[in-house]
Amino acid sequence: MFDTLTDSFKNAIGKIRFQDDTKALKKATTELKKSLLKADVHHKVVKGLITTVEHETNKNGIGKDNFLRALHGELTSILTVKGNQGFVFASKPPTVVLMIGLQGSGKTTTTGKLAYFLKEQKKKKVLIVAADLQRLAAVEQLKQISGQIEVELVADESKRPQDIVKIALKKAEKELYDVVLIDTAGRLAIDEELMDELESIKKIAKPDELFYVADAMTGQDAVRTAQTFKEKVGITGVVLSKFDGDGKGGVALGISQQVGVPLRFIGNGEKMPDLEQFIPERIVGRLMGAGDIEGLAEKTSSVIDEKEAKRISQKIKKGQFSFNDFLDQMEQMKKLGSMKSLMGMIPGMGNMAKQLGDMDLDNSDEIKRIKALISSMTPKERENPEILTNSRKRRISAGAGLEQQQVNRILKQFKNAAKMAKKFSGKGGMKQMQDLMGQMQGGGGVASLPR
């Protein structure tokens, strides 16, 4: 997500090679300033960051460690704005959230993503309310999304948005819902009619949170519109959508400070799992190339069953990992979001995340071939690939629409992967894996922060 920004910090840090080198510090901050402005970070934010980093580094002694400490501290300060972080539940359920924003910002899709996050990661009972009756097909889009993620929807295009909200709130209270997400109307531009409707819904809903959904690809325009919504109806947090399409990423670094409300979530892909909490301390870790192990642990623990994980672990240790196990794990992985996003959360794996690009576990050609191959196997063959004779392989290749050479290659890859997994699962295996990863990505992190 933060490739450009992380590279900027890496290049700046690389300028400081010796202690007490004033020229090197100036070169580093000049390089950093140019890179941040190019990445669409607001000029006032950049000026403040550079001034503080220079002052703190000079005060504590010019050197790489002190420069890193100063940069880490100032980034954390910039991203930390008074207010809630991530998602905070009301003391008494349901927690009511108004989703507001302009048309085309990704508000409806973000509502679905947030519902999925709350259902899958927080294990909450969520109700979505379709109160956007301005945009054609908005209700239909929410019907499709709610059906896909298996979350209840309240929708009635014959009623006023205000009446739909009243019905939904009664339902939520009666049926003990934890969270109510209200998708409100947007316009192509801010107008009086839009603000009046939002104010009316706000009075009825008495929301605990008002999330403004901003399109990251609009850069500083996202900041300006967020400021206007804050003045007109009030907002408690910003959600940046389409962040994966924003090659610069600078808007995320300054929007909280500029608007005066916390950045709460970032949408980093097209699928429902592609929404991440914006926790300043964790984001700074990713910006500095240190990853976000805590965030990764939260994601994985929400979809990976502990008993199942132990069962798979035992099979791997015995070298018995089957194609059925592979398919099961693929389905679990899909719930975690894009591979690029996941790799970015692992310390030092930034370079590998770039190489993966937008790898899709459903649509990549290699995954499609593997699934076709497995579909052509008998249950016995899936569980025990060792029984695959040449005649069986010929039958499988015909059924899967693959050349036998392709089948042999996939089977060989699977066998080698199972052997490697067995090796790494043994004593000292984690150390071997870390060494291998280090060789593969060449130390992709910015640096290890001194303790």
Secondary structure, 3 states (H helix, E strand, C coil): CCHHHHHHHHHHHCCCCCCCCHHHHHHHHHHHHHHHHHCCCCHHHHHHHHHHHHHHHHHHCCCHHHHHHHHHHHHHHHHCCCCCCCCCCCCCCCEEEEEECCCCCCHHHHHHHHHHHHHHCCCCCEEEEEECCCCCCHHHHHHHHHHHHCCEEECCCCCCHHHHHHHHHHHHHHCCCCEEEEEECCCCCCCHHHHHHHHHHHHHHCCCEEEEEEEHHHCHHHHHHHHHHHHHCCCCEEEEECHHHCCCCCHHHHHHHHHCCCEEEEECCCCCCCEEECCHHHHHHHHCCCCCHHHHHHHHHHHCCHHHHHHHHHHHHCCCCCHHHHHHHHHHHHCCCCHHHHHHCCCCCHHHHHHHCCCCCCCCHHHHHHHHHHHCCCHHHHHCHHHCCHHHHHHHHHHHCCCHHHHHHHHHHHHHHHHHHHHHHCCCHHHHHHHHHHHHHCCCCCCCCCC
